[in-house]
Amino acid sequence: MATLFTRIIDGEIPGRFVWQDDDVVAFLTIAPITPGHTLVVPRREIAHWLEADPETLTRVMAVAQTIGRAQETAFGAKRVGVLLEGYEVPHLHVHVWPTQSPEDFDVRRVDHAPDPAAMDRSAEALRSALRDAGHSASVPA
């Protein structure tokens, strides 16, 4: 059975995509720690990051770094957090979120009911920053 992320990637479940290429996608999480919190996910299902080949990990982390740079611009982030854990969904994914202080690394501060309009604004701000950085080919409309 397809993972939740595969269903999002395949369009069965809606997602706020900010990046799409042949190998990797990125979309906002539905439970952000901070506005702009994004998940970077390989299209191919890999249950655990330790099972990924080095090329896939390299590509996922390269996109995560690109997303992080765009988050610095779009959200004025002082730092960008990165987390791999995979407990909720058994499909390799990297959490990338803009931060202003060490408190923004407290995963207990997740917003389980974010405002949809605010999420849409965050996605568009991130897409705009990615386009401005020269990544238009991978940024969905």
C-alpha positions in Angstrom: 0.0 0.0 0.0 1.3 3.5 -0.9 2.5 5.7 1.9 0.7 8.9 2.8 3.6 10.8 1.1 3.2 8.8 -2.1 -0.5 9.6 -2.1 0.4 13.3 -1.8 3.0 13.1 -4.5 0.5 11.3 -6.8 -2.1 13.9 -6.2 -4.6 11.7 -4.3 -4.2 13.9 -1.3 -3.7 17.7 -1.6 -0.3 19.2 -0.8 1.2 22.7 -0.8 4.2 21.9 -3.1 7.1 24.2 -3.3 9.5 21.9 -5.2 9.0 19.2 -7.8 11.6 17.4 -9.9 12.1 13.9 -11.3 13.5 12.5 -8.1 12.4 14.8 -5.1 9.5 16.9 -4.0 9.0 19.3 -1.2 5.7 20.4 0.4 4.6 22.2 3.5 3.9 19.9 6.5 0.3 20.0 7.8 1.8 20.4 11.4 4.5 23.1 11.2 6.9 24.0 14.0 7.2 27.5 12.4 5.6 29.0 9.3 7.3 27.6 6.1 8.1 24.2 7.7 8.7 22.0 4.7 9.1 18.2 4.1 11.7 17.1 1.4 10.7 13.7 0.1 12.1 11.4 -2.5 9.5 10.2 -5.0 10.6 6.6 -4.5 9.4 5.1 -1.3 12.2 4.3 1.1 11.0 3.3 4.6 14.1 4.4 6.5 16.9 6.8 5.7 19.5 4.2 6.5 18.0 2.1 3.5 18.6 4.9 1.0 21.5 4.8 -1.4 24.1 7.6 -1.1 22.9 9.2 -4.4 19.3 9.6 -3.1 20.5 11.0 0.2 22.7 13.4 -1.6 19.9 14.6 -3.8 17.4 14.9 -0.9 19.9 16.9 1.2 20.8 19.1 -1.8 17.1 20.0 -2.2 16.8 20.5 1.6 19.7 22.9 1.5 18.1 24.8 -1.4 14.8 25.0 0.5 16.6 26.1 3.7 18.3 29.0 1.8 14.9 30.1 0.4 13.5 29.9 3.9 16.2 32.3 5.2 15.1 34.7 2.5 11.4 34.3 2.7 11.1 34.2 6.5 14.1 36.1 7.6 15.4 33.0 9.4 18.5 33.3 11.6 19.0 29.5 11.3 17.3 26.6 9.5 16.4 23.4 11.3 16.8 20.0 9.8 15.4 16.7 11.2 15.1 13.1 9.9 13.0 10.9 12.0 10.3 9.0 10.1 8.1 7.8 12.9 4.8 9.1 11.5 5.2 8.1 7.9 7.6 5.3 6.8 8.8 7.1 3.8 12.2 9.0 3.9 11.6 12.7 4.6 13.6 15.6 5.8 11.9 18.3 7.9 13.3 21.8 7.1 12.1 24.8 9.0 13.1 28.4 9.4 14.0 29.4 13.0 14.7 32.6 15.0 15.9 31.1 18.2 16.7 27.7 19.9 13.1 27.5 21.1 12.1 26.9 17.5 13.7 23.5 17.7 11.2 22.3 20.3 9.1 19.8 18.3 6.5 19.9 21.1 5.6 23.4 19.7 4.0 21.9 16.5 0.9 23.7 15.4 -1.7 20.9 14.8 -4.3 23.4 13.4 -2.5 26.0 11.3 -4.6 28.6 9.5 -5.0 27.5 5.9 -4.7 31.0 4.5 -1.4 31.5 6.4 -0.2 28.1 5.0 -1.0 29.3 1.5 0.9 32.5 2.1 3.9 30.6 3.5 3.9 28.3 0.4 3.8 31.2 -2.0 6.5 33.1 -0.1 8.8 30.1 -0.3 8.0 29.5 -4.0 8.8 33.1 -4.7 12.1 32.9 -3.0 13.0 29.8 -4.9 12.1 31.4 -8.2 14.1 34.5 -7.3 17.1 32.2 -6.5 16.9 30.7 -10.1 15.0 27.5 -9.4 11.8 28.3 -11.5 12.1 25.0 -13.4 11.4 23.0 -10.1 8.9 25.4 -8.6 5.2 24.5 -9.3 2.9 27.2 -10.4 
